Amino acid sequence: MSAQSAEPARSTEGALRVGILLPTREAAMTGRHDATRLVDLAVRAERAGFDSVWTGDSPLARTRLDPVALLAAVSAVTTAVTVGTAALVAPLRHPVLAAHALASVDQLSEGRLVVGVGAGFPSEETQREFDAVAMPYRGRVSALDGAVRAWRAGWAAPRSTDAFQPLPAARPAGPPVWLAGGDTPRVLERAAAHYDGWLPFLPDSEAYARAWPQLRARADELGRSVEPAMFATVALGSALGTGADRAGAELDDYVRAYYRRPLAEMATFQAYRAGPAAEILDWLGGYVAAGARHLVLRLGSFDPAGQLEQLAEQVLPALRATPPHPAVSAGSTS
């Protein structure tokens, strides 16, 4: 079964969903390794009303816990939240082994898994990471699409020795697979034709408002439905110190530790915002108005628990009340 012929994306019928990225990278940044704390934070996120919890991926370049193992643990102690990867660097793994592991998590979560995938941040560190696992760095985008096709073929195979075991929990084609990336024509075409969701990290809502209608129109031409999501990093000033300047300085420290690059550089192509709750709400609301229906928020702070509580109390309720894009509220399937 090809990726294009896979089951269309499941839709939230216009309901805004908001999730958080578990701070797996921060353990390596600070030297405080405590995997159980991350599982506990996922439980707190579910209790606080978030719709999903996510985890990133990088064994060496930006090292952290294995995302599949962590989501297996989270699946065992939560009951309602979506569990997802944002994003799994699929070309680093043999497709058969990756599909086997992902289907196992889908079983453990009883069908709550969403697999966000990417080809890896283009950098020398990522190239060394590919070299370390003997996977080719060049051609990794094609390898990503090929891996997803292989997953779906194995998940949907007849119940025989050719099928991956265990099989996914409910959907014949396996869990939804979202493409993490930007707004280039190639990314938009791939997302529209082959993926169940689009998870960009565009630095401003105007870029989202330009890209999403193009992707949506192409998906409609192909008779497909694609979930419009958005990955953004936020830091509430009230939890980080007094004033927007202090919040921005704290976020810059966080980004420098995360990427070894300054915030000003990273913010040219990724979404970041620091400030009081009202400012964060207004900024995120721009993406919602542009069509985003699932926000994945990275907590840009070394106090993720405090940030989570602040977001749940000061931002989440008002964010859910933000009017959706007219095309969504008119009863679209995305």
C-alpha positions in Angstrom: 0.0 0.0 0.0 1.5 3.3 -1.0 1.6 6.4 1.2 -0.7 8.2 -1.2 -3.4 5.5 -1.1 -3.3 5.4 2.7 -6.3 6.1 4.7 -7.2 9.9 4.7 -6.2 11.9 7.7 -8.6 11.9 10.7 -10.2 15.2 11.4 -11.0 17.2 14.5 -13.9 18.9 12.6 -12.6 22.3 13.5 -11.9 21.8 17.2 -8.7 23.4 18.3 -6.3 21.1 20.1 -3.2 22.1 22.1 -0.3 20.0 23.3 3.1 20.3 24.8 6.5 19.0 23.9 8.0 17.0 26.8 11.4 18.5 27.7 13.6 15.5 26.8 16.4 17.6 25.4 16.7 19.8 28.5 18.0 16.9 30.5 21.1 16.8 28.5 21.3 20.6 28.5 21.3 20.8 32.3 22.8 17.4 33.2 19.7 16.6 35.3 18.5 13.2 34.0 15.2 12.2 35.4 13.1 10.2 33.0 10.3 9.6 35.5 9.9 13.3 35.9 9.1 13.5 32.2 6.4 10.8 32.5 5.0 12.7 35.5 4.9 15.9 33.5 2.9 14.1 30.8 0.3 13.1 33.5 0.2 16.7 34.7 -0.4 17.9 31.2 -3.3 15.6 30.8 -4.8 16.6 34.1 -4.3 20.3 33.2 -6.4 19.9 30.1 -3.9 19.7 27.3 -4.9 17.5 24.4 -1.5 15.9 23.5 2.0 15.3 24.7 4.9 15.1 22.3 8.6 14.2 22.3 11.5 15.0 20.0 14.2 12.8 18.6 18.0 13.0 18.3 20.4 10.3 19.7 23.5 12.4 19.2 23.1 15.8 17.6 20.8 17.1 20.2 20.8 14.1 22.5 17.7 13.1 24.5 15.7 10.1 25.6 14.5 7.7 22.9 11.1 9.1 21.9 9.4 5.7 21.3 10.5 4.3 24.6 9.3 7.5 26.4 5.9 7.5 24.7 5.5 3.8 25.6 5.8 4.8 29.3 3.5 7.8 28.9 0.9 5.6 27.2 0.8 3.4 30.2 -0.1 6.2 32.7 -2.4 8.4 30.6 -5.8 7.6 29.2 -6.9 10.5 26.9 -4.1 12.6 25.5 -2.7 12.0 22.1 0.9 10.9 22.2 3.2 11.9 19.4 6.6 12.5 18.0 7.7 16.0 17.0 9.5 14.9 15.2 10.9 11.4 14.7 13.9 11.4 12.4 12.7 8.4 10.4 15.8 8.0 8.1 17.9 7.2 11.1 16.1 3.9 11.7 15.5 0.8 9.6 11.8 1.0 8.5 10.9 -2.5 9.7 12.3 -1.9 13.2 10.7 1.6 13.3 7.3 0.3 12.2 7.5 -2.5 14.7 8.2 -0.1 17.6 5.6 2.5 16.5 2.9 -0.2 16.2 3.8 -1.3 19.7 3.2 2.2 21.1 0.0 2.5 19.1 -1.2 -0.7 20.9 -0.1 0.5 24.3 -1.9 3.8 23.8 -5.0 2.2 22.4 -4.7 4.1 19.1 -3.7 7.5 20.5 -0.4 7.7 18.6 0.4 10.4 16.0 3.8 10.0 14.3 5.3 13.4 13.3 8.3 12.8 11.1 11.2 14.8 9.7 14.5 14.3 7.8 16.7 16.0 10.5 17.7 19.6 11.0 20.3 20.4 8.2 23.5 20.8 10.1 27.0 19.3 10.6 25.8 17.8 13.9 23.0 16.0 12.1 25.3 14.7 9.4 27.6 13.3 12.0 24.5 11.7 13.6 23.7 9.9 10.4 27.3 8.8 9.9 27.3 7.3 13.4 24.4 5.0 12.6 25.7 4.2 9.1 22.8 5.9 7.3 23.3 8.2 4.3 22.8 11.9 5.0 22.4 12.8 1.4 19.0 11.6 0.1 17.5 11.6 3.5 14.3 13.3 2.4 13.6 10.6 -0.1 14.5 8.0 2.5 12.0 9.6 4.8 9.1 9.3 2.3 10.2 5.7 1.5 10.2 4.7 5.2 6.7 6.0 5.6 5.5 4.0 2.6 7.2 0.9 4.0 5.5 1.4 7.4 2.1 1.7 5.9 2.6 -1.3 3.6 3.6 -3.4 6.5 0.9 -2.2 8.8 -1.8 -2.8 6.1 -0.5 -6.1 4.9 -2.8 -9.2 5.2 -2.5 -11.0 8.5 0.4 -13.1 7.4 4.1 -13.4 8.0 4.5 -10.3 5.7 2.7 -8.1 8.2 4.5 -6.3 11.0 3.7 -7.7 14.4 2.2 -6.3 16.5 -0.2 -4.5 14.2 -1.5 -1.0 15.0 -4.4 -0.7 17.4 -7.3 0.3 15.2 -6.6 1.9 11.8 -5.7 -0.5 9.0 -3.1 1.9 7.6 -1.6 2.6 11.0 -1.4 5.7 13.1 -1.6 9.1 11.4 1.8 10.3 10.0 2.4 14.1 9.9 5.2 15.8 8.0 7.3 18.3 10.0 8.7 20.9 7.8 8.4 24.4 6.3 6.4 26.0 3.5 8.5 25.3 0.4 6.6 24.1 -2.6 8.1 20.7 -2.3 7.1 20.3 1.4 3.6 21.4 0.7 3.2 19.0 -2.2 4.6 16.1 -0.2 2.3 16.9 2.8 -0.7 17.2 0.5 -0.1 14.0 -1.4 1.4 11.6 1.1 0.8 12.7 4.7 -2.0 12.9 7.2 -0.9 16.2 8.8 1.4 19.1 8.3 3.5 20.3 11.3 5.5 23.4 10.3 7.4 25.8 12.6 6.9 29.0 10.6 8.1 32.1 12.3 5.0 34.2 11.7 1.3 33.6 11.2 1.4 35.5 7.8 3.6 32.8 6.4 1.1 30.1 7.7 -1.8 32.0 6.2 0.0 32.0 2.8 1.0 28.3 2.9 -2.0 26.5 4.3 -4.5 27.5 1.6 -2.0 26.2 -1.0 -1.6 22.9 0.8 -5.3 22.6 1.4 -6.2 23.3 -2.2 -3.8 20.6 -3.4 -5.0 18.1 -0.9 -8.6 18.8 -2.1 -7.5 18.1 -5.7 -6.2 14.7 -4.6 -9.3 13.9 -2.5 -7.3 13.9 0.7 -7.6 15.5 4.1 -4.6 16.9 5.9 -4.5 18.1 9.5 -3.1 21.6 9.8 -0.8 21.8 12.9 1.9 24.2 14.2 5.0 23.8 16.3 5.9 26.9 18.4 8.2 27.7 21.3 6.7 29.9 24.1 8.0 31.4 27.3 5.7 33.2 29.6 7.3 36.2 31.2 5.4 35.8 34.5 7.1 32.5 35.1 10.5 33.6 34.0 10.9 37.0 35.7 9.5 40.5 35.5 9.0 42.1 32.1 9.2 41.1 28.5 12.9 41.9 28.2 13.7 39.5 31.0 11.5 36.8 29.4 13.3 37.3 26.1 16.7 37.1 27.7 15.7 33.8 29.4 14.4 32.4 26.1 17.7 33.4 24.4 19.6 31.5 27.0 17.4 28.5 26.5 17.8 28.5 22.7 21.6 28.9 22.9 21.8 25.9 25.2 19.4 23.9 22.9 20.9 24.7 19.5 24.2 26.5 20.3 22.8 29.3 18.2 21.3 32.7 19.3 17.5 33.3 19.4 17.8 36.0 16.8 19.2 33.5 14.3 16.8 30.7 15.1 13.8 33.0 15.1 14.3 33.8 11.4 12.9 30.3 10.5 11.3 28.9 13.6 8.4 30.2 15.8 9.4 31.7 19.1 7.7 34.2 21.5 8.4 35.3 25.0 6.2 37.6 27.0 3.2 37.9 29.2 0.2 35.6 28.7 -1.8 38.2 26.7 1.0 38.6 24.2 1.5 34.8 23.9 -2.3 34.4 23.4 -2.4 37.0 20.7 0.6 35.6 18.9 -0.7 32.0 18.9 -4.2 33.2 18.0 -2.7 34.5 14.8 -1.8 30.9 13.7 -5.3 29.7 14.8 -6.9 32.4 12.7 -4.6 31.3 9.8 -6.0 27.8 9.9 -3.9 25.8 12.5 -6.0 23.3 14.4 -3.4 21.5 16.5 -0.7 23.6 18.3 2.3 21.8 19.7 4.0 24.0 22.2 7.6 23.7 23.3 8.2 25.2 26.8 11.2 27.6 26.3 12.2 27.5 29.9 14.3 25.6 32.4 11.2 25.5 34.6 8.9 23.5 32.3 6.5 22.5 35.2 6.0 26.2 36.1 5.4 27.0 32.4 2.9 24.3 32.0 0.9 25.5 34.9 1.0 29.1 33.7 -0.1 28.1 30.2 -3.0 25.9 31.5 -4.3 28.7 33.7 -3.6 31.8 31.7 -3.5 30.8 28.0 -5.2 27.5 27.3 -8.9 28.5 28.0 -8.7 31.8 26.1 -6.8 30.1 23.3 -9.5 27.5 22.8 -12.0 30.4 22.5 -10.1 31.9 19.5 -12.3 32.0 16.4 -11.1 29.4 13.8 -10.2 30.2 10.3 -13.4 30.7 8.3 -12.7 27.7 6.1 -12.5 25.5 9.2 -15.6 26.9 10.9 -17.6 26.5 7.6 -17.4 22.7 8.2 -14.2 21.7 6.5 -12.7 18.3 7.0 -9.3 19.5 8.0 
